């Protein structure tokens, strides 16, 4: 007699997902790019790359460098801008039977708020993810996500104009991530996602130069998983809103580790660039793990770490 199929369904601030697996922003284009390689109805949600008020060309090349256990990127948040996104990308997203989450960012408070207002009006967008790992040009370039008051200001400003679930994505480049987590929760975050990339650098000893034209970039991939796992563990215990775990998730085992420490869902990033079908394999692996362990519902596993 065959075992019943385990339920992998989870909920994020009222948003129902068929399973807890979704892409990390910036590694999945606008969704349509991966459709030939992955059944978009197999994953929990589609996450777009970051959208800004105006188009961005990104940083000069070279802007990607492989590392021994991951990669550095300094893409510079290249995107088409919110108006072109609405005109050219949303029509496809409207056809999907999978929740759509749009990541967005700005370099000034008013930019965040204007994009949030435009996203609020798009029926095809089920939730948004606020990237606060950007420099505040009005405050001397300090990153919004590294200063609690700056983070609180942008989150509360966006929350006031937004009628959808608000996910706030935290940077790991801080002294105490729980301080930032509590600040964004108190300011209106419905969900917290963590972590974004760690700042790193690579050099070429033959050419005696920097690998990235930008100098530094964001480190992602397996190298950061232990750091990300620790931060997710801390954030889960510091806030009462759901947490999405991100950082070096390449396999179902990796995803299950983040769920075990309390993440309600996970985002897969660098793995998509190595294997476009990675998320499908991760979903299958989570389901098989539940079967093997006799787990009827993935929510029985989430946060079940024995301490």
C-alpha positions as CSV (number, residue, x, y, z in Angstrom):
1,X,0.0,0.0,0.0
2,X,1.5,3.4,-1.1
3,X,2.0,6.1,1.5
4,X,-0.1,9.2,1.3
5,X,1.7,12.2,-0.3
6,X,3.0,14.5,2.5
7,X,1.6,18.0,2.6
8,X,4.4,20.6,1.8
9,X,2.0,23.6,2.0
10,X,3.1,26.6,4.1
11,X,1.7,30.0,4.7
12,X,3.5,33.4,4.8
13,X,1.4,36.2,6.2
14,X,-1.8,34.8,4.6
15,X,0.0,33.9,1.4
16,X,-0.5,30.2,0.7
17,X,2.4,28.4,-1.0
18,X,2.1,24.8,-2.3
19,X,5.6,24.2,-0.9
20,X,8.3,26.2,0.9
21,X,10.7,26.5,-2.0
22,X,11.2,29.7,-4.1
23,X,14.0,31.4,-6.0
24,X,16.2,34.1,-4.5
25,X,15.9,37.5,-6.1
26,X,18.4,38.2,-8.8
27,X,19.0,34.5,-9.7
28,X,15.7,33.9,-11.6
29,X,15.3,36.8,-13.9
30,X,11.6,37.8,-14.2
31,X,10.5,34.2,-14.0
32,X,9.8,33.6,-17.7
33,X,13.5,33.0,-18.4
34,X,13.4,29.8,-16.4
35,X,10.1,28.5,-17.8
36,X,11.8,26.3,-20.5
37,X,13.8,24.5,-17.8
38,X,11.5,24.3,-14.8
39,X,7.8,23.8,-14.2
40,X,6.9,27.0,-12.4
41,X,3.9,25.3,-10.9
42,X,6.2,22.9,-9.1
43,X,7.7,25.6,-6.8
44,X,6.1,27.6,-4.0
45,X,6.4,31.0,-5.5
46,X,8.2,33.0,-8.3
47,X,10.5,35.7,-7.1
48,X,11.5,38.4,-9.6
49,X,14.8,40.2,-9.7
50,X,14.9,43.6,-8.0
51,X,12.9,46.4,-9.5
52,X,13.7,50.1,-9.1
53,X,11.8,53.3,-9.9
54,X,14.0,53.9,-13.0
55,X,15.9,51.4,-15.2
56,X,19.4,50.5,-14.1
57,X,22.2,49.3,-16.4
58,X,24.1,47.8,-13.5
59,X,27.9,47.8,-12.9
60,X,30.6,47.5,-15.5
61,X,32.1,44.1,-16.3
62,X,33.6,41.9,-15.1
63,X,30.9,41.6,-12.5
64,X,30.9,37.9,-11.6
65,X,33.8,35.8,-10.1
66,X,33.7,32.2,-9.1
67,X,35.1,31.3,-5.7
68,X,36.1,28.0,-4.2
69,X,32.7,27.4,-2.8
70,X,30.4,29.8,-4.4
71,X,30.5,33.1,-6.3
72,X,30.9,36.8,-6.0
73,X,28.6,39.1,-7.9
74,X,28.5,42.8,-8.5
75,X,25.7,43.0,-11.0
76,X,24.5,46.3,-9.6
77,X,20.8,45.4,-9.5
78,X,20.4,45.8,-13.3
79,X,16.7,45.9,-14.2
80,X,14.2,47.4,-16.6
81,X,12.5,49.8,-14.1
82,X,9.0,49.6,-12.7
83,X,7.1,51.0,-15.7
84,X,8.7,48.6,-18.2
85,X,8.2,45.8,-15.7
86,X,4.5,46.5,-15.6
87,X,4.2,46.9,-19.4
88,X,6.5,44.0,-20.5
89,X,6.8,41.5,-17.7
90,X,3.5,41.5,-15.8
91,X,1.4,40.1,-18.7
92,X,3.4,36.8,-18.5
93,X,3.3,36.7,-14.7
94,X,-0.5,37.1,-14.9
95,X,-0.7,33.7,-16.6
96,X,1.0,31.8,-13.8
97,X,-0.8,29.5,-11.3
98,X,2.0,30.2,-8.8
99,X,2.2,33.1,-6.4
100,X,4.4,36.0,-7.6
101,X,6.6,38.0,-5.3
102,X,8.4,41.1,-6.6
103,X,11.6,42.2,-5.0
104,X,12.2,46.0,-5.2
105,X,14.6,48.6,-3.9
106,X,15.6,52.3,-4.0
107,X,18.4,54.6,-3.1
108,X,16.1,57.2,-1.5
109,X,13.0,56.8,0.6
110,X,10.7,58.3,-2.0
111,X,11.9,55.8,-4.6
112,X,10.9,52.9,-2.3
113,X,7.5,54.5,-1.7
114,X,6.8,55.2,-5.3
115,X,7.6,51.7,-6.4
116,X,5.5,50.3,-3.6
117,X,2.5,52.3,-4.6
118,X,2.8,51.1,-8.2
119,X,3.2,47.4,-7.1
120,X,0.1,47.8,-4.9
121,X,-2.0,48.3,-8.0
122,X,-0.9,45.1,-9.8
123,X,-3.3,42.2,-9.2
124,X,-0.8,39.6,-10.4
125,X,1.7,40.5,-7.7
126,X,0.8,38.5,-4.5
127,X,3.5,39.9,-2.2
128,X,6.6,42.1,-2.3
129,X,10.1,41.7,-1.0
130,X,11.8,44.9,0.2
131,X,15.6,44.9,-0.4
132,X,17.1,47.3,2.2
133,X,20.7,46.4,1.3
134,X,21.0,49.6,-0.7
135,X,22.9,52.8,0.0
136,X,20.9,55.8,1.2
137,X,22.2,58.6,-1.0
138,X,20.5,61.2,1.2
139,X,22.5,60.0,4.2
140,X,26.0,59.8,2.9
141,X,25.7,56.3,1.4
142,X,24.9,54.4,4.6
143,X,23.1,51.2,3.7
144,X,19.4,51.3,4.8
145,X,19.7,47.8,6.2
146,X,22.7,48.4,8.5
147,X,21.1,51.1,10.6
148,X,17.9,50.3,12.6
149,X,16.4,53.8,12.3
150,X,17.0,54.0,8.6
151,X,15.5,50.5,8.1
152,X,12.5,51.3,10.2
153,X,11.9,54.5,8.2
154,X,11.8,52.8,4.9
155,X,9.8,49.8,6.1
156,X,7.1,52.0,7.7
157,X,7.0,54.3,4.7
158,X,6.4,51.4,2.3
159,X,4.0,49.7,4.7
160,X,1.8,52.8,4.7
161,X,1.4,52.6,0.9
162,X,1.2,48.9,0.4
163,X,-1.8,46.6,0.4
164,X,0.1,43.3,0.0
165,X,2.2,41.1,2.3
166,X,5.5,42.8,2.9
167,X,8.7,40.7,3.1
168,X,11.8,42.5,4.3
169,X,15.2,41.1,3.2
170,X,18.0,41.6,5.6
171,X,21.7,42.0,5.0
172,X,24.1,39.9,7.0
173,X,26.7,42.7,7.0
174,X,25.7,43.9,10.4
175,X,27.0,43.4,14.0
176,X,23.7,42.0,15.3
177,X,21.1,40.9,12.8
178,X,18.4,40.4,15.5
179,X,18.5,44.2,16.1
180,X,17.6,44.8,12.5
181,X,15.0,42.0,12.5
182,X,13.2,43.5,15.4
183,X,13.4,47.0,13.9
184,X,11.7,45.9,10.7
185,X,9.1,43.8,12.4
186,X,8.1,46.7,14.6
187,X,7.9,48.9,11.5
188,X,5.5,46.7,9.7
189,X,7.3,43.7,8.1
190,X,4.9,40.8,7.7
191,X,7.8,38.4,6.9
192,X,11.5,38.6,7.1
193,X,13.9,37.0,4.6
194,X,17.5,36.5,5.5
195,X,20.2,36.6,4.5
196,X,21.4,38.6,1.5
197,X,25.0,38.2,0.2
198,X,28.1,38.8,2.3
199,X,30.5,41.4,1.1
200,X,33.6,39.9,-0.4
201,X,36.5,40.4,-2.8
202,X,38.7,38.4,-5.2
203,X,42.0,39.3,-6.8
204,X,44.0,37.9,-9.7
205,X,47.7,37.2,-8.8
206,X,48.8,36.9,-12.4
207,X,47.3,40.2,-13.6
208,X,47.7,41.7,-10.1
209,X,44.3,43.2,-10.3
210,X,40.8,42.9,-8.8
211,X,38.5,40.2,-10.4
212,X,35.5,42.5,-10.2
213,X,35.4,45.9,-11.8
214,X,33.4,47.1,-8.8
215,X,36.2,45.9,-6.4
216,X,33.9,44.1,-4.0
217,X,30.8,41.9,-4.6
218,X,28.2,39.8,-2.8
219,X,29.4,36.3,-1.8
220,X,26.8,33.6,-2.2
221,X,26.7,29.8,-2.5
222,X,27.7,27.0,-0.2
223,X,30.4,29.0,1.5
224,X,27.9,31.2,3.3
225,X,25.5,28.5,4.5
226,X,26.8,28.1,8.0
227,X,26.7,31.9,8.5
228,X,23.2,32.2,7.0
229,X,21.9,29.2,9.0
230,X,23.1,30.8,12.3
231,X,21.5,34.1,11.4
232,X,18.2,32.5,10.5
233,X,18.3,30.6,13.7
234,X,18.8,33.9,15.6
235,X,16.2,35.8,13.8
236,X,13.5,33.1,14.2
237,X,14.0,33.4,18.0
238,X,14.0,37.2,18.0
239,X,10.7,37.9,16.1
240,X,7.2,36.6,15.9
241,X,6.7,36.9,12.1
242,X,7.6,34.1,9.6
243,X,11.2,33.9,8.4
244,X,12.4,32.8,5.0
245,X,15.9,31.3,5.0
246,X,18.4,32.1,2.3
247,X,22.1,31.3,1.9
248,X,23.9,28.4,0.2
249,X,20.9,26.2,-0.3
250,X,21.9,23.7,-3.0
251,X,20.1,20.5,-2.0
252,X,17.0,19.3,-0.2
253,X,19.2,18.6,2.8
254,X,20.3,22.2,2.9
255,X,16.7,23.4,2.7
256,X,15.6,21.0,5.5
257,X,18.3,22.4,7.8
258,X,16.8,25.9,7.4
259,X,13.3,24.6,8.0
260,X,14.5,22.7,11.0
261,X,15.8,25.8,12.8
262,X,12.5,27.5,12.2
263,X,12.4,29.1,8.7
264,X,8.9,28.7,7.2
265,X,10.2,28.8,3.7
266,X,13.5,29.0,1.8
267,X,15.0,30.8,-1.2
268,X,17.4,29.1,-3.6
269,X,19.9,31.4,-5.4
270,X,23.2,30.3,-6.7
271,X,22.0,26.7,-7.2
272,X,19.7,28.0,-10.0
273,X,22.7,29.3,-11.9
274,X,24.5,25.9,-11.7
275,X,21.4,23.8,-12.3
276,X,18.2,25.5,-13.6
277,X,16.2,22.5,-12.3
278,X,17.6,22.7,-8.8
279,X,14.4,23.8,-7.1
280,X,12.4,21.0,-8.6
281,X,14.9,18.5,-7.3
282,X,14.8,20.2,-3.9
283,X,11.0,20.0,-3.7
284,X,11.2,16.3,-4.6
285,X,13.9,15.7,-2.0
286,X,11.9,17.4,0.7
287,X,8.9,15.3,-0.2
288,X,10.9,12.1,-0.1
289,X,12.5,13.0,3.2
290,X,9.0,13.4,4.7
291,X,7.9,10.0,3.3
292,X,11.0,8.4,4.8
293,X,10.5,10.0,8.2
294,X,6.8,9.4,8.3
295,X,6.1,13.2,8.3
296,X,2.6,13.9,7.1
297,X,2.9,17.7,7.0
298,X,6.1,19.8,6.5
299,X,4.9,22.1,9.3
300,X,5.6,19.3,11.7
301,X,9.3,19.6,10.7
302,X,9.5,23.4,10.7
303,X,11.1,24.6,13.9
304,X,11.4,21.1,15.4
305,X,15.0,21.5,16.4
306,X,15.7,19.8,19.7
307,X,17.7,22.1,22.0
